Amino acid sequence: MKTTIAEVAKHVGEEVTIGAWLANKRSSGKIAFLQLRDGTGFMQGIVVKADIGEDKFQEAKALTQESSLYVTGKIVEDTRSPLGFEMQVTDFELIHEAVDYPITPKEHGTEFLMDHRHLWLRSSRQHAVMKVRNEIIRATYEFFNDKGYVKVDPPILTGSSAEGTTELFHTKYFDEDAYLSQSGQLYMEAAAMAFGKVFSFGPTFRAEKSKTRRHLIEFWMIEPEMAFMNHEESLEVQEQYVSHVVQSVLENCKIELDTLGRDTDQLAKIQAPFPRISYDDAIQLLKDKGFDDIEWGEDFGAPHETAIAEAYDKPVFITNYPAEIKAFYMKPDPERPEVVLCADLIAPEGYGEIIGGSQRIDDLELMKQRYEEHDLTGDAYKWYLQLREYGSVPHSGFGLGLERTVAWISGVEHVRETIPFPRLLNRLYP
């Protein structure tokens, strides 16, 4: 019977066949230990010379790293294994012998591993990170589908920018200028006026010459947008969503989190509601912590976000930033128009901002004023202004950066490990 490593719990005591690759091996006298992987997980296969015969045992000892094979054997319980099971091998068939596999069990430099990303993905650690990523995606669809949101796909090629053109990739669209999207948000606002509650999930691009551990050139965003929803209601959606995702990973990725050495006690605390701190109070908190150079009206950098996060054991919302440092479409606080109804959600443990969101301007005259202030006078933004002309309503939305969220939940240091094939400032290969 053919099965997979993920399904072996259903076949205890049975003889099964698994298509696998040899991740590693060791031998001790008359026993060989094969570390097998099949894409669904990792499992040990025990080859005993007395059971399999001299010739087959010598063949097992000669197997090379990342060779592919069909392995047949009996599934037995093993409490020492992270999986909880192992295979007592009775036979195997070599499919393809791998020669001189470049990523050996020894230490390799980061650049070497990145040059071999197509192979590095096979390692147990990278496999675990990608499984966590997959669970976050699955839980995202589950959360928004269960709450009646409609999935809408905004365009990747656009004729305008959501937040200014300084960090956009420019291209020619036949005879017109076009850009790779840095956010689907403007289009999602249009979708919300058609469907009420919507979300998108897709790639976005920032031509930002940054080399920090938090930045990628190409990354994925989850961008919900909600009609008839104010800022405070949006914050509740955000904290419920993040809590759902974290708890889903805790429940469904136990082996992967163990492989990564993640402190799950920290993740277990991630339950809504989340604390909130105003921008004003955050400035004071930073000054109290010795950041004497930060002044009201300045944006926060990574050290500032980390210092604020250290005051909490959950993600924290920083609310009501100055209007001058936020996007043109954010709604001013009616009681204090120099700040906007917005929030950034800062992850614990130094992982920085994972969500940015706001209530959007719904007043036509105020949006016209913003257009003039930001010189958005061309036809490219005409359609966006019309959303305020025809049945405008209060509405809010946010964007969650997938890779930063994967980094935080899985506990890896750099976002380059959180996407299958990262695009960095000096990396377009493989």
C-alpha positions as CSV (number, residue, x, y, z in Angstrom):
1,M,0.0,0.0,0.0
2,K,1.4,3.4,-1.0
3,T,1.1,6.2,1.6
4,T,2.9,9.4,2.8
5,I,4.9,10.2,5.9
6,A,2.0,12.5,7.0
7,E,-0.4,9.6,6.9
8,V,1.7,6.9,8.6
9,A,-0.3,7.2,11.9
10,K,-3.2,5.5,10.1
11,H,-1.0,2.5,9.2
12,V,0.7,1.4,12.5
13,G,1.5,-2.3,12.3
14,E,1.0,-2.3,8.5
15,E,3.6,-2.7,5.7
16,V,3.5,0.3,3.4
17,T,5.5,1.9,0.6
18,I,6.6,5.5,0.6
19,G,8.2,7.5,-2.2
20,A,11.0,9.5,-0.5
21,W,14.4,11.2,-0.7
22,L,17.3,10.4,1.6
23,A,17.9,13.5,3.7
24,N,20.7,11.9,5.7
25,K,21.9,8.5,7.0
26,R,24.2,6.9,9.5
27,S,25.0,3.3,10.2
28,S,26.1,1.5,13.3
29,G,27.4,-2.0,12.8
30,K,24.5,-4.1,11.5
31,I,21.9,-1.3,11.5
32,A,21.5,1.6,9.1
33,F,19.4,4.6,10.0
34,L,17.8,6.4,7.0
35,Q,16.4,9.9,7.4
36,L,13.6,10.0,4.9
37,R,11.6,12.9,3.6
38,D,8.7,12.9,1.1
39,G,7.5,16.5,1.1
40,T,4.8,15.9,3.7
41,G,7.3,15.3,6.5
42,F,10.4,13.6,7.8
43,M,10.7,10.1,9.2
44,Q,13.4,7.6,10.2
45,G,13.7,4.2,8.4
46,I,15.6,1.4,10.3
47,V,17.4,-1.1,8.1
48,V,18.6,-4.2,9.9
49,K,21.1,-6.4,8.2
50,A,19.6,-9.6,9.6
51,D,16.2,-8.7,8.2
52,I,17.1,-7.4,4.8
53,G,20.1,-9.5,3.8
54,E,23.8,-8.6,3.2
55,D,23.5,-7.3,-0.4
56,K,20.6,-5.0,0.3
57,F,22.2,-3.8,3.6
58,Q,25.4,-2.8,1.7
59,E,23.2,-1.1,-0.9
60,A,21.5,0.9,1.9
61,K,24.8,1.9,3.4
62,A,25.9,3.2,0.0
63,L,22.9,5.4,-0.6
64,T,23.8,9.0,-1.2
65,Q,22.2,12.2,0.2
66,E,19.1,13.3,-1.7
67,S,18.9,10.1,-3.8
68,S,15.2,9.2,-4.5
69,L,13.8,5.8,-3.7
70,Y,10.7,3.8,-2.9
71,V,10.9,2.5,0.7
72,T,8.8,-0.4,2.0
73,G,8.4,-1.4,5.6
74,K,6.3,-1.8,8.7
75,I,5.2,1.3,10.6
76,V,5.8,1.2,14.3
77,E,5.4,3.7,17.1
78,D,8.5,5.5,18.4
79,T,8.1,8.0,21.2
80,R,11.7,9.3,20.7
81,S,10.8,10.6,17.2
82,P,9.2,14.0,16.7
83,L,6.8,12.3,14.4
84,G,6.0,9.6,16.9
85,F,6.6,6.8,14.3
86,E,9.4,5.1,12.3
87,M,9.6,2.5,9.6
88,Q,11.2,-0.9,10.0
89,V,12.5,-1.2,6.4
90,T,11.9,-4.5,4.6
91,D,12.9,-3.4,1.1
92,F,13.7,-0.4,-1.0
93,E,14.1,0.5,-4.7
94,L,16.5,3.2,-5.8
95,I,14.9,5.6,-8.3
96,H,17.7,8.0,-8.9
97,E,21.2,8.3,-7.4
98,A,22.1,11.8,-6.5
99,V,25.9,12.5,-6.8
100,D,27.7,15.3,-4.9
101,Y,24.7,17.0,-3.5
102,P,26.0,20.5,-2.7
103,I,24.2,21.2,0.7
104,T,25.8,18.8,3.1
105,P,25.1,18.5,6.8
106,K,28.0,20.8,7.6
107,E,27.6,24.5,8.0
108,H,27.2,26.7,4.9
109,G,27.3,30.5,4.5
110,T,24.1,32.4,3.9
111,E,25.1,33.5,0.3
112,F,25.9,29.9,-0.6
113,L,22.5,28.7,0.7
114,M,20.7,31.5,-1.1
115,D,22.4,30.6,-4.3
116,H,21.1,27.1,-3.8
117,R,17.7,28.1,-2.5
118,H,16.0,25.7,-4.9
119,L,17.8,22.9,-2.9
120,W,17.9,24.6,0.5
121,L,14.1,24.4,0.6
122,R,14.4,20.6,1.1
123,S,16.1,21.0,4.5
124,S,14.0,20.3,7.7
125,R,14.2,23.9,8.9
126,Q,13.2,25.5,5.6
127,H,10.5,22.9,5.1
128,A,9.1,23.8,8.6
129,V,9.0,27.5,7.8
130,M,7.2,26.9,4.5
131,K,4.7,24.6,6.3
132,V,4.0,27.4,8.8
133,R,3.6,29.8,5.9
134,N,1.1,27.4,4.3
135,E,-0.9,27.1,7.5
136,I,-1.1,30.9,7.9
137,I,-2.5,31.1,4.3
138,R,-5.0,28.3,5.0
139,A,-6.1,30.0,8.2
140,T,-6.4,33.3,6.4
141,Y,-8.9,31.9,3.9
142,E,-10.7,30.1,6.7
143,F,-11.1,33.3,8.8
144,F,-12.3,35.6,6.0
145,N,-14.5,33.0,4.3
146,D,-16.2,32.1,7.5
147,K,-17.0,35.8,8.1
148,G,-18.5,36.4,4.7
149,Y,-15.7,38.2,3.0
150,V,-15.4,37.9,-0.8
151,K,-12.0,37.2,-2.3
152,V,-11.2,39.8,-5.0
153,D,-7.9,40.0,-7.0
154,P,-6.6,43.5,-7.7
155,P,-4.3,44.1,-10.7
156,I,-0.6,43.7,-10.4
157,L,0.1,46.2,-13.2
158,T,-1.3,49.6,-12.4
159,G,-1.2,53.1,-13.9
160,S,-0.8,54.8,-10.5
161,S,0.5,54.3,-7.0
162,A,-1.3,53.8,-3.7
163,E,1.3,55.7,-1.7
164,G,3.6,57.7,-4.1
165,T,5.8,56.6,-7.0
166,T,9.2,56.8,-5.4
167,E,9.4,53.1,-4.5
168,L,7.7,51.7,-7.6
169,F,9.0,49.5,-10.3
170,H,8.3,51.3,-13.6
171,T,7.6,49.5,-16.9
172,K,6.1,50.4,-20.2
173,Y,2.5,49.2,-20.9
174,F,2.6,49.5,-24.6
175,D,2.6,53.3,-25.1
176,E,1.7,54.1,-21.4
177,D,3.7,54.2,-18.2
178,A,2.8,51.4,-15.7
179,Y,4.0,50.2,-12.4
180,L,4.1,47.0,-10.4
181,S,1.6,47.2,-7.6
182,Q,2.9,48.2,-4.2
183,S,-0.6,47.6,-2.7
184,G,-4.0,46.5,-4.0
185,Q,-5.8,48.7,-1.5
186,L,-7.3,51.4,-3.8
187,Y,-8.8,48.7,-5.9
188,M,-10.0,46.8,-2.8
189,E,-11.9,50.0,-1.8
190,A,-13.8,49.8,-5.1
191,A,-14.5,46.1,-4.5
192,A,-15.8,46.9,-1.0
193,M,-18.3,49.3,-2.5
194,A,-19.6,46.4,-4.7
195,F,-19.4,43.5,-2.2
196,G,-19.3,45.0,1.3
197,K,-16.5,43.0,2.8
198,V,-13.6,41.8,0.7
199,F,-10.0,40.6,0.9
200,S,-7.2,40.1,-1.4
201,F,-4.1,38.0,-1.2
202,G,-1.3,38.5,-3.7
203,P,2.2,39.7,-4.5
204,T,3.2,43.3,-4.1
205,F,6.5,45.1,-5.0
206,R,8.6,47.8,-3.4
207,A,11.6,49.3,-5.2
208,E,13.1,50.1,-1.8
209,K,16.9,49.8,-1.5
210,S,16.9,48.3,1.9
211,K,18.9,45.4,3.2
212,T,17.3,45.0,6.6
213,R,16.1,41.6,7.9
214,R,12.5,42.9,7.6
215,H,12.5,43.9,3.9
216,L,11.9,42.1,0.7
217,I,11.5,43.5,-2.8
218,E,8.6,41.2,-3.6
219,F,6.3,40.1,-0.8
220,W,2.7,39.0,-0.3
221,M,0.0,41.0,1.3
222,I,-3.4,40.1,2.8
223,E,-5.6,43.3,2.3
224,P,-9.2,43.3,3.6
225,E,-11.5,46.2,3.0
226,M,-14.8,46.7,4.8
227,A,-17.7,49.0,3.9
228,F,-19.8,50.5,6.7
229,M,-17.0,49.9,9.2
230,N,-15.2,52.4,11.4
231,H,-11.6,52.4,12.6
232,E,-12.3,50.8,16.0
233,E,-14.3,48.0,14.4
234,S,-11.5,47.4,12.0
235,L,-9.0,47.0,14.9
236,E,-11.3,44.3,16.3
237,V,-11.2,42.4,13.0
238,Q,-7.4,42.7,12.9
239,E,-6.8,41.3,16.4
240,Q,-9.3,38.5,15.9
241,Y,-7.7,37.6,12.6
242,V,-4.1,37.6,13.9
243,S,-5.2,35.6,17.0
244,H,-6.9,33.0,14.7
245,V,-3.8,32.6,12.6
246,V,-1.5,32.2,15.5
247,Q,-3.7,29.6,17.3
248,S,-4.2,27.7,14.0
249,V,-0.4,27.4,13.6
250,L,0.0,26.3,17.2
251,E,-2.7,23.6,16.7
252,N,-1.6,22.4,13.3
253,C,2.1,22.9,13.1
254,K,3.4,21.4,16.3
255,I,6.2,19.3,14.7
256,E,7.3,22.3,12.6
257,L,7.4,24.7,15.5
258,D,9.4,22.1,17.5
259,T,11.8,21.7,14.5
260,L,12.3,25.5,14.6
261,G,12.8,25.5,18.3
262,R,10.0,28.1,18.7
263,D,9.0,29.1,22.2
264,T,5.3,28.2,21.9
265,D,4.5,29.7,25.3
266,Q,5.0,33.1,23.8
267,L,2.6,32.3,20.9
268,A,0.0,30.9,23.3
269,K,-0.4,34.4,24.8
270,I,-1.6,35.8,21.4
271,Q,-5.3,36.1,22.1
272,A,-7.5,39.1,21.3
273,P,-7.9,41.8,22.5
274,F,-4.5,43.5,21.9
275,P,-3.2,46.5,23.8
276,R,-3.4,50.0,22.2
277,I,-1.0,52.9,22.6
278,S,-1.5,56.3,20.9
279,Y,1.3,57.8,18.8
280,D,1.6,60.6,21.4
281,D,2.0,58.1,24.3
282,A,4.5,56.1,22.2
283,I,6.6,59.2,21.7
284,Q,6.7,59.7,25.5
285,L,7.4,56.0,26.1
286,L,10.4,56.2,23.8
287,K,11.7,59.3,25.5
288,D,11.4,57.6,28.8
289,K,13.5,54.7,27.4
290,G,16.3,57.1,26.3
291,F,15.3,57.8,22.7
292,D,15.9,61.6,23.2
293,D,16.2,62.3,19.4
294,I,12.7,61.2,18.5
295,E,10.3,64.1,18.1
296,W,6.5,64.4,17.5
297,G,5.8,64.2,13.7
298,E,8.6,61.7,13.0
299,D,7.9,58.1,11.9
300,F,9.2,55.2,13.9
301,G,12.1,53.0,12.8
302,A,12.9,49.4,13.7
303,P,14.6,50.3,17.0
304,H,11.6,52.4,18.1
305,E,9.1,49.7,17.2
306,T,11.1,47.1,19.1
307,A,11.3,49.3,22.2
308,I,7.6,49.9,22.1
309,A,6.9,46.2,21.7
310,E,9.1,45.3,24.6
311,A,6.5,46.9,26.9
312,Y,3.9,44.2,26.0
313,D,3.7,40.4,25.6
314,K,1.2,40.6,22.8
315,P,1.1,42.6,19.5
316,V,0.4,46.2,20.2
317,F,-1.5,48.8,18.1
318,I,0.1,52.2,17.8
319,T,-2.8,54.5,16.9
320,N,-3.4,58.0,15.5
321,Y,-0.2,58.9,13.7
322,P,0.3,62.5,12.5
323,A,-1.5,63.0,9.1
324,E,1.8,64.4,7.6
325,I,3.6,61.0,7.7
326,K,0.7,58.8,6.6
327,A,-1.0,58.2,3.2
328,F,-3.4,60.8,1.6
329,Y,-6.5,58.5,1.9
330,M,-6.5,58.2,5.7
331,K,-9.4,59.8,7.5
332,P,-8.5,62.6,10.0
333,D,-9.7,62.3,13.6
334,P,-12.8,64.5,13.7
335,E,-11.7,65.8,17.1
336,R,-8.1,66.3,16.2
337,P,-7.5,66.6,12.4
338,E,-3.7,66.8,12.7
339,V,-3.8,63.0,13.4
340,V,-5.5,60.2,11.4
341,L,-7.7,57.3,12.3
342,C,-5.0,54.7,11.7
343,A,-3.0,52.0,13.5
344,D,0.1,49.9,12.9
345,L,0.2,46.6,14.6
346,I,3.7,45.8,16.0
347,A,4.6,42.2,16.6
348,P,6.4,41.1,19.8
349,E,10.0,40.0,20.1
350,G,11.4,42.6,17.7
351,Y,9.6,41.6,14.5
352,G,8.2,45.1,13.8
353,E,5.1,46.2,12.0
354,I,3.0,43.4,10.5
355,I,-0.2,45.4,9.8
356,G,-0.9,48.9,8.7
357,G,-4.5,50.0,8.5
358,S,-6.9,53.0,8.7
359,Q,-10.3,54.3,8.2
360,R,-10.5,55.8,4.8
361,I,-11.6,59.3,3.8
362,D,-15.3,59.1,2.6
363,D,-16.0,62.8,2.2
364,L,-15.7,63.9,-1.5
365,E,-14.6,67.5,-0.7
366,L,-11.9,66.4,1.7
367,M,-10.6,63.9,-0.8
368,K,-10.5,66.6,-3.5
369,Q,-8.5,68.7,-1.1
370,R,-6.1,65.7,-0.6
371,Y,-5.8,65.3,-4.3
372,E,-4.6,68.9,-4.7
373,E,-2.2,68.6,-1.8
374,H,-0.6,65.5,-3.2
375,D,-0.8,66.6,-6.9
376,L,-3.0,63.7,-7.9
377,T,-4.6,65.7,-10.7
378,G,-4.2,63.2,-13.6
379,D,-6.7,60.7,-15.0
380,A,-5.0,57.8,-13.2
381,Y,-6.8,58.6,-10.0
382,K,-10.1,59.8,-11.4
383,W,-11.8,56.4,-10.8
384,Y,-10.8,56.4,-7.1
385,L,-12.3,59.9,-6.5
386,Q,-15.6,58.6,-8.1
387,L,-15.9,56.1,-5.2
388,R,-16.7,59.2,-3.0
389,E,-19.1,60.6,-5.6
390,Y,-21.4,57.6,-5.9
391,G,-22.8,56.3,-2.7
392,S,-19.8,57.0,-0.4
393,V,-19.9,55.3,3.0
394,P,-17.6,55.0,6.0
395,H,-15.1,52.3,5.3
396,S,-11.9,50.9,6.7
397,G,-9.2,48.4,5.8
398,F,-5.7,47.1,6.5
399,G,-2.8,45.2,5.0
400,L,-0.9,42.3,6.6
401,G,2.6,41.5,5.4
402,L,2.7,37.7,5.1
403,E,6.5,37.3,5.3
404,R,7.0,39.3,8.4
405,T,4.1,37.4,10.0
406,V,5.7,34.1,9.1
407,A,9.1,35.3,10.5
408,W,7.4,36.3,13.8
409,I,5.3,33.1,14.3
410,S,8.1,30.7,13.2
411,G,10.8,32.6,15.1
412,V,13.2,33.0,12.2
413,E,15.4,36.1,12.1
414,H,15.3,37.1,8.5
415,V,12.4,37.4,6.1
416,R,14.5,35.8,3.3
417,E,13.7,32.4,4.9
418,T,9.9,33.0,4.9
419,I,9.2,33.1,1.1
420,P,10.2,30.2,-1.2
421,F,12.3,32.3,-3.6
422,P,13.2,35.7,-2.0
423,R,13.8,38.8,-4.1
424,L,16.3,41.0,-2.3
425,L,18.2,44.1,-3.3
426,N,21.1,42.2,-5.0
427,R,19.3,38.8,-5.6
428,L,17.2,37.8,-8.6
429,Y,18.6,34.2,-8.7
430,P,17.4,31.5,-8.5
